[in-house]
Amino acid sequence: MLHFIEQALTSFVASAAFGIIFNAPRRMLLHGGFVGMIGWIIYIVLEYAADAVPATLAATIAVGVISQVFSRMFRAPVIIFSVAGIIPLVPGGLAYNAMRSFVQNDYSAAMEMAAKALMLSGAIAVGLVLSEVLNQMIRRIPASIRIKSSSK
């Protein structure tokens, strides 16, 4: 349980810190940190049950959806939340280790790590696109249908 709390706190801090680096408004830093924390929690929970690629995809879709919701709630650009939210999911360490293995002439390990980093990066891209598609589909539903279905 302590490990889970440490993961949540460090992902929150990392996401909020990247919000600072990307000049996000101060009032949005906590929200961006929250989005990153939720994405990372989803990732670590799903990674135990599945592979890292589907876990990354699901976490990125969640980050994208939450970013869209926060964008409307706080009247801010969606990119403020989505960029901060995906930072914990970016496979930077894996890409670094792949490059290090190339330099050390360990090509089989390098190719394995590079392929996994590429798949994780692709899952992030696909997840963000899918969340945007979901957002567009929901927006196209007439308001009268959305109100009727939510009142049941």
N, C-alpha and C positions, 0 to 999 in steps of 0.2 A: 504494500500500500504506500509506503514511504517513497518507493521508486516512482510510482505513478504520480504522486504529488510533485516530486522533483521534476519529472518530465513536463508536467503541466506548467509549473512556474517558469522553468527555463525557456519553454517555447513561448510563453507570454512575453517574457523579457526580450527574447530575440526578435519577436515580431514587432513589439513596440520600439525597440532600438532601431530596427530597419525603417520604421516609420519616421523616426528622427532623421536618419541618414537621407531619406527621400523627401525631406521637407514637408511631411504631412502636417496639417494644422494641429496644434497642441491639444485641442479639445477632442481630436479624433485618435490620439495615440492609444488610449486605453481600449477603445473599440477595436482598433487594428490588432492590438495585442490579444484581445479576446478571440477575434476571428482566427488568428494563428494558433492559439491554444486549443480551440475546439477542433481545428483541422488536424493538429498533431495528436490529440487524444483519440480521434476517430482512427487515425493511421495506426497508432500503437495497439489499439484494441483489435483492429482488423488484421494486423500483421501476424498476430498470434494464431488466428484462425485461417488465414489465407497467405498468399505470397505478397511480397512488397508492392508489386505492380498494381494489382486490383485494389489493395489498400490505399495506395497513393491516388488512384483514380477516384475512389469513393470519397476520400478526404478532400480532394480538390473540388469535386462537385459540391460537397458541403460548404467549402470555403467560398466558392462562387455564388451559391444560393444565399448564404448569410451575407456576403458582400452586397448582393443586390438588395436584400432587405434593409441592411444598414444604410445603403445609399439613399433609399427612399425615406427612411426614418429620420436620418440626420441631415438630409439635403446636401449631400456631398458626392463628389465623383466616386464611382464604384472602384476605380483603380486604387484609391487610397486604402481601401480595405483588402482588395484582392492581392495586391503586391505584398503587403505586410503579412497577409494570411498564408501565402504559399511559401514564404521564406523557409520555415522549418522543414518543408517537404522537398526542397531542392537538394539533389544528390551531390553536393559539392565535395564532400569528403570522398565519396566513391569515385568521382571524376579525377580528383587529385591522386588517389591511389592507383588508378588506371594509368595515368601519365607517369607516375613514379615507376610502375612496373615496366612500362615501355622503355624508360631511360635505363633501367637495370637489366634490360634484355630478357625479361620474363614475359614473353609475348603471349603465352597461353593465358596466364592470369590477367594480363593487361586487356586482352580481347574480351575475356569473360566480364571483367569489371566495366569496361567501356560499353559493352552491349547492355548490361543492366542499367548503367547510368543513362544510356540513350532511351531505353524503355521507360524508365521512371520519368525522364524529361518529357517523353511523348505522352505519358499518362497525365502529367500536369497540364500539358497543352490541350489534350482531348477533354479533360475534366472541366477546364475553364470554358471551352467552347460549348460543351453540353449544358453547363449551368446557364450560359447565355441563351441557348436554344430553349431551355425550359422557361426562362424568364420571358422570352418573346412569345412562347405558346400561351403562357398564363395571361400576358397582356392582351392577347387577341381574343380571349374569352370575353364575351359581352358582360358588362358589369351586372346586368340583371340576373344572369345565370350564376355568377360568383356570389351574389348576395343571397339568392335562394338556397344554394348548396351550403353556404356557411351558416344559415339560420336553422338548419335541421338539427 
